[in-house]
Amino acid sequence: MTIYRAFVASHSSTLCSLINLDFMKKTLLLFSSCLLACASFAQEPADALRFSWAVPGGTARQQAIGGAMGSLGGDISAAFSNPAGLAFYKTGDFVLTPIYQMAKSKASYLDHSEKDNKNKFQWGTTGFVIGSGNQGKKVRNTAFSLAFNRSGDFNKNILYRGINNQSSYSQKYLEEIGDDKSGNSVSDNYPFGASLAFRTYWIDTVAGGSEGNFNFQSRAQNILGAGLIQEQIISNSGGINEFALGVAASYNDKFMVGGSLGIPVLHYERNSVFNEADATTNTNNNFDFATVEENLITKGVGINLRLGIIYKPQEFWRLGLAIHSPTIYDLKDTYDVSVTANVENANSNQTLTSRSTDFNNEESSQFNYMLISPFKAIGSVSYVLREIEDVTKQKGFLTADIEYVNHKGSSFSEQTDENTVSDPDTKAYLKSLNKTIDKAYKGALNFRVGGELKFTTLMVRLGAAYYGNPYQDINGEKGNKLNLSGGLGYRNKGFFVDLTYVHSIQKDIHFPYRIEEAPYYAANLKSNVGNALLTFGVKF
């Protein structure tokens, strides 16, 4: 409880004004259709967005120009954007890309701000391309590539806290049990939610009832008038590491076509701690504090297909179009949750803890399922300064991409086979979750632009990328990502090295909980992430 008392002490001058804020904001309840089911499964709408709203990595060259590789080609990163760009290869390349990431985040919740940071080393685009030029009159070039890419990065810490006198986290448990009047049922039948809160007395029966005829109350809700200190601490880690096999060919030096088969390997870990405490020093109001700790590990493998074409209507111009199929993931969640509470003089004057593993032979629960991510379409244009066959004499280029991502197209489904019987509750939950995703998100446009100037063996590059808002804005949800980048490149005698810095500014939201019967609030998140990339390459 030290952190809560310190928070109260350090904000004593503003505590009263925070507690007496007039929360007249109208709340539209987006997630009512799946609130009850969310207590039994680890999946939530945010998971679908997390796996589709990722900014893909690339070589230092590609990242320096904002990631705009849709019509430019000549880089191994084309296998993950528009594989037709591989057809510009006449020889072979081997590349290696280490990355150092520096992340800082700021979160605002109920008029209070907190900061956190996280640094990490990881690998970026690595692999090889084998090209063969001047094969015939029509088919001029063919190319084959095998590459690794960091297609999504989940490393982020979130910290926020504030004073709430409108709702308590525990109210979600009351809504979970609904009209259930049995103490035995509430104690045993909600192992990921209400049962844990009931066994620690965070929620309790109202005096005067009997088994089968109980009403339930929240100990924390009863002191809302005095205010609750709420704090959320989340540590996210992991990412999507993708392997892609690409092929491409050039016809008459006018049309380049290509395709790549991607195998993304997804690993995501989240540790979430939500704390709620009495904002007063009253030790006789039947609530001191409660903590919910969740641990989730998601692992799995997917498959996708990318097809693309690049057309050169004139020598200086390149036009590109690429389609990315949905990625079909086969995933497994490992999940556990615990509740710890001290409700002072209500039935027990001690701190109690109840865990979901208590209901499952001391083991974390596991759930296998399928996730289909949304498709993407990319249109591109490039203008190459002095476009001639001898690339050493090209002076630079300007390039731009526009990308459409249908975020509402994400969907979850059961993982079943000939030995598995479909579970009606699971099927109903996932159906409800998919409807919620369809209401929560929308299609978004992303823009990438960049350029390069070449001075013999030295290149200078600049770029920018904007990833649009994926939310329907039903309850004030808004988010976007802006990347600003720059870099240098050196090429000489079959060796090249590229150095790039990408500064990413992201705005997003996070809800600690959602309920139907009272207002709930989002934390506004803003993160600044710096990525330093260094790509080494040799030609063969």
Secondary structure, 3 states (H helix, E strand, C coil): CHHHHHHHHHCHHHHHHHHCCCCCCCCCCCCHHHCCHHHCCCCCHHHHHHHHCCCCCCCHHHHHCCCCCCCCCCCHHHHHCCHHHHHHCCCEEEEECEEEEEEEEEEEECCEEEEEEEEEEEECCEEEEEEEECCCCCEEEEEEEEEEEEEEECCEEEEEEEEECCCCCCHHHHHHHCCCCCHHHHHHCCCCCHHHHHHCCCEEECCCCCCCCCCEEECCHHHHHHCEEEEEEEEEEEEEEEEEEEEEEEECCCEEEEEEEEEEEEEEEEEEEEEEEECCCCCCCCCCEEEEEEEEEEEEEEEEEEEEEEECCCCCEEEEEEEECCCEEEEEEEEEEEEEEECCCCCCCCEEEEEHHHHCCCCCEEEEEEEECCCEEEEEEEEEECCCCCHHHCCEEEEEEEEEEEHHHCEEEECCCCCCCCCHHHHHHHHHHHHHHHHHECEEEEEEEEEEEEECCEEEEEEEEEECCCECCCCCCCCEEEEEEEEEEEEECCEEEEEEEEEEEEEEEECCCCCCCCCCCCEEEEEEEEEEEEEEEEEC
